[in-house]
Amino acid sequence: MSNITTKQSNVPGPALSEWGDQYVGAQDIILAKILPMQPTSQFVANMQAQIGEFRDSLSCSKLGSIVEPLEILPFFVRKSWDIHKQDKESGQFKWAESEPLIENPAQAGYNDNLPWHDTINGEEIKRIRRMDFFVMLPSEIKTGESVPYVLSFKSTSFREGKKIFTQMYLRNKKAGLPPPAYTFKLAGSKQKNDKGTFIVPSVELGRKATAEEISECLSWFKTIQQGTVKVDESDLKQTEQAEVFATDDMSGTGEY
């Protein structure tokens, strides 16, 4: 269990010590996702956001957009299978559940060889690979108010996730650098298919991370490794996950 602290701000009023020392454990934390706003996003439907923006999944705060790149610092990745089942009424394949991707054949539960299209108990399903990157925002590290976000790549954006993964775990490692050695710029583009217009996030390698930024990433990495930090997964239940992202490339490879 980790006692997580933040830097003291210059907010006027009584000293922070007068409010008491509340223990904050990792199991008490829920991390927001960085969501690209799609035509079917709930925040767009509620007129709280515009298509193409990047929003905090919990607060709806605007973090950037496809034309206002957001600087991110990825430091850890989690891989999953998203399992989609066919809705009897609409005929669309919608997210039903997710399970960790186990890529090592020698590890119990190895499932990297599962088919993308399958039938289980007589029910047709489709599997989609997903990469969830835990990222810091350098702008928040600078102000001392940093908490990680989770940025997901799947289906049509999966190739961009591969770019981050390759930099973190291949190029950085060969250079003797830690995974969060470089920042990335998160932007995107509008694309179309037979389902309509949708947003595909894109990433571009940025600058070298500072020692302070890497240290903050390491601190949160240790906390996340305990396995008690929760991630807001409410976006997976939205129909956009099946009806938009899961159309062109069900394999999640980014290849067409």
N, C-alpha and C positions, 0 to 999 in steps of 0.2 A: 504494500500500500504506500502511496506516495503523498506527501504533504506538499501541495503545490502552492507556490507563492507568486505574487506579482510585484512589480516595482511600485513604490509609493509615489502617488501623483501629487501635484501642487494644488489640489482642490482646497479652497478656503474653508475654514470651520474647525471643529475640534480635531485633535490629533487622532490618527487611525487607531492608536492604542486604546483610546477610550471606548471603542466599539467592541472590544474583546477580540480574542484570538480564536476564530472559528476554524476548526479543522476541516480541510477539504481533501477528501480521498478520491482516488481515480474513479471509483465506482459511482461517484456523484456527478460525473461529467458527461455531457452529451455534446458531441461535435457536430457542427453544421456542415452541410455540403455547399459547394459552390455550384449553383445550377445555372445552365444556359437557358434563357427564357425562350421557350418554343411557342408556336401559335396555340397549342393546347395546354400550356402551363397554367396551373391554378392561379398564380399571381397575376398572369396576363388576363385570365378570365375575370378576375376580381378587380381589374383596372388598377392594380398596384404596381405593375411593371410593364415594360415595353419589350417586344420581341427583339432578341439580340443582346439583351443585357445579361450580366452575370450577377446573380442575387444570392444572398445568404438564405439558406433554406429554412432557418428558424426565425429570423427577424425580418426577412425580406429586404434588408439593407442592400443598396446597390454597391457593388464592389468594382465594377468595370463594365465593359461591353466589347462587342466584336470590333468596334472602331476606337475604343478607348482601352488599349491593352492593360491587363492587370499583371503586375509583377508577383510571381509566386516562387517559393523555394521548397521543392519537394524533398522529403527526407526518408520516406518509407512507402512501400507499396504492399497492397493486399490483393490477391487474385481470387476470383470467384466464377462459378457457373451461375448464370441466371436461368431459371427454368420457366418457360412460358407454356401455358396450357390454353387450349382453344375454348373461347367463351361460346356457350351453346346458343345464346341469343344473337350475338353480333357476328359470330364466326371468326372474330379477330383473336389472335394469340396474345394473351395478357400475362404479365408476370404473376407467378404463383409462389415461388420460393427461390432462395439462393443457397448455395452450398460452397464451402471453401474448395478451391482448386488445388489438388495435390499432384505435383508434377514429378516427384521422385518415385520411380517404380519400386524402389526398395522400402518405401514408407507405407504403412498400413493405410488402406483406404484410397490407394492410388486411383485417380479418376481422369487423368489427362487424355486417355484414349477413348473417352465416351463419344458416341456419334452426336452430331449437331441436331439431326432429326431422329426421333426415337419413338417407340411405343411402350408405355408402361401401364400394366393392368388394362390393356385394351384402349388406352387413351393416348392420342398423339400429342407429343410434346416437342418443343424446340429449345435447344440450349444455346446460350450466348455467353461468350467469355467477357469478363469485365475486370478492368484494373482500377482499383481505388488507390489514388495517391494521397498520402497525408502531407499537407503542405502548410508552410507558414507564409504570412504576408510580411515582407520586410518592412513595410510602412508601419505595421503594428509592433514589430520588434523594436523599431526606432522609438516609439512612444511608450514602450514598456507594457503594452496591453495585449500582448500576443497570445492567442489560443489557436491551435491548428484547425484547419478546414480539411474536408475530404473532396477531392476532385475525381470524378469517375470518367473513364473512357471505355466505350463499348461500340460494337457494330461499326457504323460509318466513321466514328472518331477513334477507333481502336488503334489505327496506324499512328496517330499523334501520341497515344500512350506509349507505344513502342519506342518512339523517339526519346521520350523522357527516360524510360527504363534503360535503354541502351547507353545513354549518357551517364546515368547514375551508377549502374552496376557493371558496365564494361569499360567505357572510356575513363571514368573517374578512377575505377579500381586499377586499371593499367598505369595510370599516372600517379598512383599512390595517394589518391585523394578520397575523402569520405563521400558517401552518396550525395549529401547536400552541398557539393562544392560550387555549384553554379545555380543561378536563378534562371527562370524562364519567363517569357512574356506570353500571357494567355490572351488570344484574340479569337477570330473565327470568321465564318462566312455563311451566307445564305445559299442554300441549295434546294433543288426541286427533284421530286420523283413522282410516281403516280399517286402518291398519297397527299401531295401538296408541297408547300414550302417549309423548310425546317433549317435549324441552325446546326452547323458542325463546328465545334471548337478546334482551334489550331494552336500550336505552341512554337516558339522560337527561342533558341538558346540565348541567354542574357549574359550578365556579368559574373565575375567570381564573387562568391559569398564572402562576407567578412567573418573574422574569428568570432565575434559576438553572435552573429546569425547562426553559425555552425554549432556553437555551444548551446544556444536555445533549442535548436533542432535535436541535439543529442539528449537534452534533458527531457523533452517530450517523447522522444523515441523510447527511452527507458520506461516512461510511464505507460505508453501504449503497449509495450511488450508484456506488461503484467496481464493484459487481456481483459481488463475490467472497464475500459473506456468504451462508451456506447457511441454509435454514429446514427444520426438522423436518417432513416431509410424511407421516410414517407414518400419520397419522389418515385420509388419503385412501384407504388400502387396506382400511379397515374397512367391513364390509357396511352399517353404519348410514348411510354417506354416500349409498348408493343406495336403501336400503329405507325410510328414514325421511325424510331431508331432501328427497329428490328425488321426492316423491309428488304433492303438491298443485300445485306451481308449477314446472314444468320450465323455464320461461322465465327464472327467477331474478329476475323483476321485483318480486315481492312482491304481485302482483295476482292475484286469484282469479276 
